[in-house]
C-alpha cells in the first residue's frame, strides 16, 4: 500500500526511549510532551499541539504551551493580591460542569438539554488547551477554539453560543479564586462571529409552514401524532407542551377550557403559562380522554397497541397458520414505547410522514444534500461548479417548502392570529412577555404593505 503524501500526514505520537517520554515533531522541531509516555497529560498535550498545528494551516503557532511560572505570594503595598492557583483548564472545566449539574437538574427524569450544550462546548477547549494553566489563557487561544467549532461544522449562532459558555466557565473561575480578573477581562475582549464575515454558515430562520402542506402530511401520521399537530396548529403550543398534555391539567369548567402548565420553558423566571382551548381543540382532546386523569393524552404505548390491533384485524392468514399473536416478540426488548412522546420522537414521526407524502421530483434528482466530498467532486468534474450550486440550491429550496418540523406550527399559529386579531392577541396566545419575542414568531404581512402602498404610494 502506498504511503500517504507528506502534506496530508498527521505527525505521530513518538517515544523517546532513553527518557521514557513522548514527543511530536512539528515543522521540523521536536516538542517534548509532559509526563511519562502514554499518560493522560502527555496525550492531551499531543492532541492540543496537533490541533493548533492543523488550525494554523499546518504550521505551529509561535505561542505554544509554556510551563507555569512561580507567582509572588505577597502583594506589594497598595496592590491587590494575585490569584495563586496553578490549576489547568481541564480542572476548571470539571468543576464548572459539576456546578452546572446543580444549576440544571434533571426534569421529567431526563438531563437538561442546556447542560448537554455546555458539555459539548467544552470539548474543543479541553482538547486544545486542557493542560494550559488557567491564568495563562489568552484571547488568541479562544479565537482558535472558535476556529475549531467552525471546522467541526457548527453554525455561526452555535459558535457564538459555545464561546459564551467558555467565557462563563472562566467567570465562574474568577468567583472561586481560580482565575485572575485580568485573565477573564482579556478573554471577554473576544467577540463572536458576525454575519457574513466568517466562513461559518448561518442556520436558516424558522418560517411558518403552509397549512396545506400540513394537511397533506396528516394522512401519513398516526392518530396521536396527527392530533398533536392539529392541536399545536390551533393553539400555538410548543412541542414539549402538547406532548405533556393531561386531563388533570385542564380546567373544563368554563366554555373555553384552560390548560395550565406546571412545567414549561420560562417557569424558572416565575412566569405562568396557560393555554386556552376552544371548541375545535376541545373536540380533539375529548377523543383521547381516559379513565385516569393523570394519563398523558397522547401515549406511544397506546398508539402501538392500536397499530397492532389494526394489523391483526387486517390479517389474511388463518390463526391456525403462521405466527400466533404475541409469539414473535422479544422477552426483554431494548426499546419499548413510553407513556408519552418527547419532542425528538414527535419530530421524527413528522419527518417520516413527509418522506412518504412528498417524493423528490425526477427533475431535481439526484439529492445533493448529504453528499460527501468525493461525490461532490465527481459531479463538479462532470458538470461544473456552477451547475452543482444551481442544482443544490433548487433541491434545498424544494425540501424547505415541503418538509417541516413541529416548531414551525407555533410560527404558523402566531402569524395567523396576528393577521386576524393583531399582535397583542398573538402575544397573549403564545405567552410571551414582550412583543419583541412575538415578532420573532410572526411573519410579516407583505401583502398588507403592498395594498397600503397601492393606495397611498
C-alpha positions in Angstrom: 0.0 0.0 0.0 1.4 3.4 -1.0 2.3 5.8 1.8 0.3 9.0 2.1 1.9 12.1 0.8 3.7 14.1 3.5 1.5 17.2 3.3 -1.6 15.2 4.4 0.1 13.1 7.2 -0.6 13.8 10.8 2.6 13.9 13.0 2.9 10.7 15.1 3.0 10.4 18.8 6.5 9.2 19.3 8.5 7.6 22.2 11.9 8.8 23.4 13.2 5.5 24.8 16.1 6.9 26.7 14.0 9.3 28.7 10.7 7.3 28.5 8.7 10.4 27.4 6.7 11.2 24.4 7.4 13.8 21.7 6.0 15.0 18.4 7.9 16.6 15.5 6.1 19.6 14.1 7.7 21.8 11.3 11.0 20.0 11.9 11.0 21.0 15.6 10.8 18.3 18.3 8.2 19.1 21.0 8.6 17.1 24.2 5.4 16.3 26.0 4.8 16.5 29.8 4.5 13.3 31.8 5.6 9.8 31.0 4.9 8.1 27.7 1.2 7.1 27.3 0.0 9.2 30.2 -3.2 11.3 30.0 -1.3 14.6 30.3 1.0 13.6 27.5 -1.8 12.5 25.2 -3.7 15.7 25.9 -0.8 17.9 25.1 -0.2 16.0 21.9 -3.8 16.5 20.8 -3.6 20.2 21.7 -0.4 20.8 19.7 -1.6 18.8 16.7 -4.9 20.6 16.8 -3.2 24.0 16.8 -0.9 22.9 14.0 -3.9 21.9 11.9 -5.9 25.1 12.7 -2.9 27.3 11.8 -2.6 25.9 8.3 -0.3 23.0 9.2 2.1 25.5 10.8 2.8 25.6 14.5 1.9 29.0 16.0 4.5 31.0 17.8 2.5 30.8 21.0 2.5 27.3 22.4 2.5 25.7 25.8 4.6 27.5 28.4 5.1 25.8 31.8 3.6 27.8 34.7 6.0 30.2 36.4 6.0 30.9 40.1 3.9 33.9 41.1 4.6 36.1 44.1 2.6 35.1 47.1 2.9 38.5 48.9 1.5 41.6 47.1 3.2 44.9 47.2 1.7 47.7 49.2 -1.4 49.3 47.5 -2.0 46.4 45.1 -4.4 43.5 45.2 -3.1 40.0 46.0 -2.8 38.0 42.8 -4.6 34.7 42.3 -2.1 32.0 43.2 -4.0 29.0 41.8 -2.0 26.9 39.3 -4.9 24.7 38.1 -5.1 23.8 34.4 -8.1 24.3 32.2 -9.3 20.7 32.4 -9.7 21.0 36.2 -11.6 24.3 35.7 -13.9 22.6 33.2 -14.5 19.6 35.5 -15.5 21.8 38.5 -17.6 24.1 36.3 -19.6 21.2 34.9 -20.3 19.9 38.4 -21.7 23.4 39.3 -23.8 23.4 36.1 -25.3 20.0 37.0 -26.6 21.6 40.2 -27.9 24.6 38.3 -29.7 22.5 35.7 -31.2 19.5 37.5 -32.9 16.7 35.6 -36.5 17.4 34.6 -39.1 14.6 34.0 -36.3 12.0 34.5 -34.1 13.5 31.7 -31.0 15.5 31.7 -31.3 19.2 30.8 -30.6 20.0 27.2 -28.8 23.1 28.3 -26.3 21.0 30.3 -25.7 18.9 27.2 -24.9 22.0 25.2 -22.5 23.3 27.8 -20.7 19.9 27.9 -20.3 19.8 24.1 -18.9 23.4 24.0 -16.1 22.3 26.4 -14.8 19.6 24.1 -12.8 21.8 21.9 -11.5 23.9 24.8 -10.3 20.8 26.6 -8.8 19.2 23.6 -6.8 22.3 22.6 -5.9 23.8 25.9 -6.8 21.3 28.6 -3.3 21.2 30.1 -2.8 25.0 29.9 -2.8 26.8 33.3 -6.0 28.8 33.6 -4.1 32.2 34.2 -2.1 31.7 31.0 -5.1 31.6 28.7 -5.0 34.4 26.1 -7.7 35.8 23.8 -5.9 34.3 20.8 -6.5 30.8 22.4 -10.3 31.4 22.5 -10.2 32.5 18.8 -8.5 29.2 17.9 -11.2 27.4 19.9 -13.8 29.2 17.8 -12.0 28.1 14.6 -12.3 24.6 15.9 -16.0 25.0 16.3 -16.3 26.2 12.7 -14.2 23.3 11.5 -16.5 20.9 13.4 -19.5 22.1 11.4 -21.2 24.4 14.0 -23.3 27.2 12.5 -22.4 30.8 13.4 -25.1 31.0 16.1 -23.8 27.9 17.9 -20.2 29.1 17.7 -21.1 32.3 19.5 -23.2 30.4 22.0 -20.3 28.0 22.7 -18.0 30.9 23.1 -20.3 32.4 25.7 -20.2 29.1 27.7 -16.4 29.2 27.6 -16.3 32.7 29.0 -18.9 31.7 31.6 -16.6 28.9 32.8 -13.7 31.4 33.4 -16.2 33.8 35.0 -17.0 31.0 37.5 -13.3 30.6 38.0 -12.9 34.2 39.0 -15.7 33.8 41.6 -13.9 30.8 43.1 -10.4 32.4 43.0 -9.2 30.1 40.3 -8.8 32.7 37.6 -7.5 36.2 37.9 -9.7 39.1 37.0 -7.1 40.3 34.5 -7.2 36.9 32.6 -11.0 37.0 32.5 -11.1 40.6 31.3 -8.7 39.7 28.5 -10.9 36.8 27.4 -14.0 38.9 27.3 -12.5 41.0 24.5 -13.0 38.1 22.1 -16.2 38.9 20.2 -18.5 36.4 18.5 -18.7 35.8 14.7 -20.6 38.4 12.7 -23.0 37.5 10.0 -21.4 37.5 6.5 -17.9 38.0 7.9 -16.8 34.4 8.7 -16.8 31.0 7.0 -19.3 29.6 9.5 -22.7 29.0 7.9 -25.9 30.7 9.2 -28.7 28.5 10.2 -31.9 29.4 8.3 -34.6 31.1 10.4 -37.7 29.1 11.3 -40.6 30.0 9.0 -44.3 29.3 9.2 -45.4 26.2 7.3 -48.2 26.3 4.8 -51.3 24.7 6.3 -52.0 22.9 3.0 -48.6 21.1 3.4 -49.6 20.1 6.9 -52.9 18.7 5.8 -51.1 16.7 3.0 -48.8 15.1 5.6 -51.5 14.3 8.2 -52.8 11.1 6.4 -49.4 9.6 6.8 -49.3 10.2 10.5 -50.6 8.1 13.3 -53.8 9.1 15.1 -51.9 10.5 18.1 -49.3 12.5 16.2 -51.9 13.9 13.8 -53.9 15.1 16.7 -50.9 16.7 18.3 -50.1 18.5 15.0 -53.6 19.8 14.6 -53.8 20.9 18.3 -50.5 22.7 18.0 -51.6 24.4 14.8 -54.8 25.7 16.6 -53.3 26.8 19.9 -49.6 27.7 19.1 -48.3 25.5 21.9 -44.7 24.4 22.0 -43.8 20.8 21.1 -43.0 19.9 24.7 -46.2 21.4 25.9 -48.5 19.5 23.6 -46.7 16.2 24.3 -47.2 16.6 28.1 -51.0 17.3 27.9 -53.0 15.6 30.6 -56.7 15.8 31.6 -55.8 16.8 35.2 -54.0 19.9 33.9 -57.1 21.2 32.0 -59.8 23.3 33.7 -63.0 22.2 31.9 -65.5 24.2 34.0 -65.8 27.2 31.5 -66.9 27.3 27.9 -63.2 27.8 26.9 -61.0 25.3 28.6 -57.8 26.3 30.2 -54.7 24.2 30.1 -52.4 25.3 33.0 -48.8 24.1 32.6 -46.9 23.4 35.8 -43.6 23.0 33.9 -42.7 25.0 30.8 -39.8 26.8 29.2 -40.0 30.1 31.2 -41.2 28.6 34.5 -37.8 29.4 36.2 -38.5 33.1 35.5 -41.7 33.0 37.6 -43.9 33.3 34.5 -47.2 31.4 34.5 -48.3 29.7 31.3 -52.0 29.0 30.4 -53.3 27.8 27.0 -56.9 28.4 26.0 -58.6 25.5 24.3 -61.6 26.4 22.0 -64.3 24.2 20.5 -62.0 22.6 17.8 -59.2 21.9 20.3 -61.7 20.5 22.8 -63.0 18.1 20.2 -59.5 16.8 19.7 -58.9 16.4 23.4 -62.2 14.6 24.1 -61.3 11.8 21.7 -58.2 10.9 23.7 -59.5 11.2 27.3 -59.1 8.1 29.5 -60.4 7.0 32.9 -57.3 8.1 34.6 -56.9 12.0 34.6 -53.1 11.6 35.2 -52.6 9.7 31.9 -50.9 11.6 29.1 -53.4 12.0 26.3 -51.0 11.2 23.5 -49.3 7.9 24.5 -46.9 5.9 22.2 -47.8 2.8 24.2 -51.5 3.1 23.4 -50.6 4.1 19.8 -48.5 0.9 19.4 -51.4 -1.2 20.8 -53.8 0.4 18.3 -51.3 -0.3 15.4 -51.0 -4.0 16.4 -54.8 -4.3 16.8 -55.3 -2.9 13.3 -52.7 -5.2 11.8 -54.5 -8.1 13.5 -57.8 -7.1 12.0 -56.3 -6.9 8.5 -54.7 -10.3 8.9 -55.5 -12.6 6.0 -53.6 -15.7 7.2 -55.8 -18.0 9.4 -55.0 -18.1 13.1 -54.3 -21.8 12.7 -51.4 -21.0 10.4 -48.4 -18.6 10.7 -47.5 -16.8 13.9 -49.8 -16.6 16.9 -50.3 -13.0 18.0 -47.6 -12.1 20.5 -45.4 -15.2 19.8 -42.6 -13.4 18.0 -42.0 -10.7 20.5 -38.7 -10.4 22.4 -38.8 -11.2 26.1 -36.6 -8.2 27.0 -36.5 -5.7 24.1 -34.0 -2.9 24.3 -36.7 -0.3 23.4 -40.3 -0.1 24.5 -42.9 2.6 23.7 -43.2 5.1 26.6 -46.1 6.8 28.3 -45.7 10.0 26.3 -43.9 11.4 23.3 -41.0 13.7 23.6 -40.1 16.5 21.1 -37.5 14.3 19.3 -39.8 11.4 18.7 -42.6 13.8 17.7 -40.3 15.5 15.1 -39.0 12.2 13.7 -42.6 10.9 13.2 -43.4 14.0 11.2 -40.2 13.7 9.2 -41.1 10.1 8.2 -44.6 11.2 7.2 -43.1 14.0 5.0 -40.9 11.4 3.3 -44.0 9.4 2.4 -46.1 12.3 1.4 -43.6 14.2 -0.8 -41.1 12.5 -3.1 -38.3 14.4 -4.7 -39.3 15.0 -8.4 -37.2 13.4 -11.1 -36.2 16.8 -12.5 -34.5 17.6 -9.2 -32.6 14.3 -8.7 -30.0 13.4 -7.5 -30.4 14.6 -4.0 -27.2 16.5 -3.2 -28.0 17.5 0.4 -25.9 14.8 2.2 -23.2 14.2 -0.4 -19.7 13.6 0.8 -16.7 15.3 -0.7 -15.9 12.6 -3.2 -19.4 12.5 -4.8 -19.5 16.3 -4.9 -16.1 16.4 -6.6 -17.2 13.8 -9.2 -20.3 15.8 -10.0 -18.4 19.1 -10.3 -15.8 17.4 -12.6 -18.6 16.3 -14.9 -21.0 19.3 -14.9 -19.0 22.2 -13.3 -19.2 24.1 -10.0 -21.9 26.5 -11.2 -24.2 23.6 -12.3 -23.8 21.9 -8.9 -24.5 25.1 -7.0 -27.7 25.8 -9.0 -29.0 22.2 -8.7 -28.2 22.1 -5.0 -30.0 25.4 -4.3 -33.1 24.0 -6.2 -33.0 20.8 -4.1 -32.7 22.6 -0.8 -35.5 25.1 -1.7 -37.8 22.2 -2.6 -37.2 20.4 0.7 -37.7 23.7 2.6 -41.1 24.1 1.0 -42.4 20.5 1.5 -40.6 19.2 4.7 -41.5 20.7 8.0 -41.0 20.2 11.8 -43.2 20.8 14.8 -41.6 24.1 15.8 -42.9 25.7 12.6 -46.6 25.1 13.7 -46.1 27.6 16.5 -44.9 30.2 14.0 -47.9 29.4 11.7 -50.4 29.9 14.6 -48.7 33.1 15.6 -48.8 34.5 12.1 -52.5 33.6 11.6 -53.7 35.1 14.9 -51.6 38.3 14.4 -53.1 38.9 10.9 -56.7 38.2 12.1 -56.7 39.8 15.6 -53.4 41.8 16.0 -50.0 41.2 17.5 -51.3 41.7 21.1 -53.6 38.7 20.7 -50.7 36.6 19.3 -48.6 37.6 22.2 -51.2 36.5 24.7 -51.8 33.2 22.9 -48.1 32.3 22.8 -47.5 33.5 26.4 -44.7 36.0 25.6 -43.7 38.7 28.0 -42.9 41.3 25.3 -43.9 42.0 21.7 -40.3 41.7 20.6 -40.4 38.0 21.2 -43.7 37.6 19.5 -42.3 39.4 16.4 -39.8 36.5 16.0 -42.7 34.1 15.6 -44.8 36.3 13.4 -44.2 36.5 9.7 -44.5 40.0 8.2 -47.7 40.6 6.1 -46.1 41.9 2.9 -49.4 41.7 1.1 -50.9 44.2 3.5 -48.0 46.5 3.0 -48.4 46.2 -0.8 -52.1 47.1 -0.5 -51.3 50.1 1.7 -48.7 51.4 -0.8 -51.0 50.8 -3.7 -53.4 53.4 -2.1 -51.0 56.0 -0.7 -47.9 55.4 -2.7 
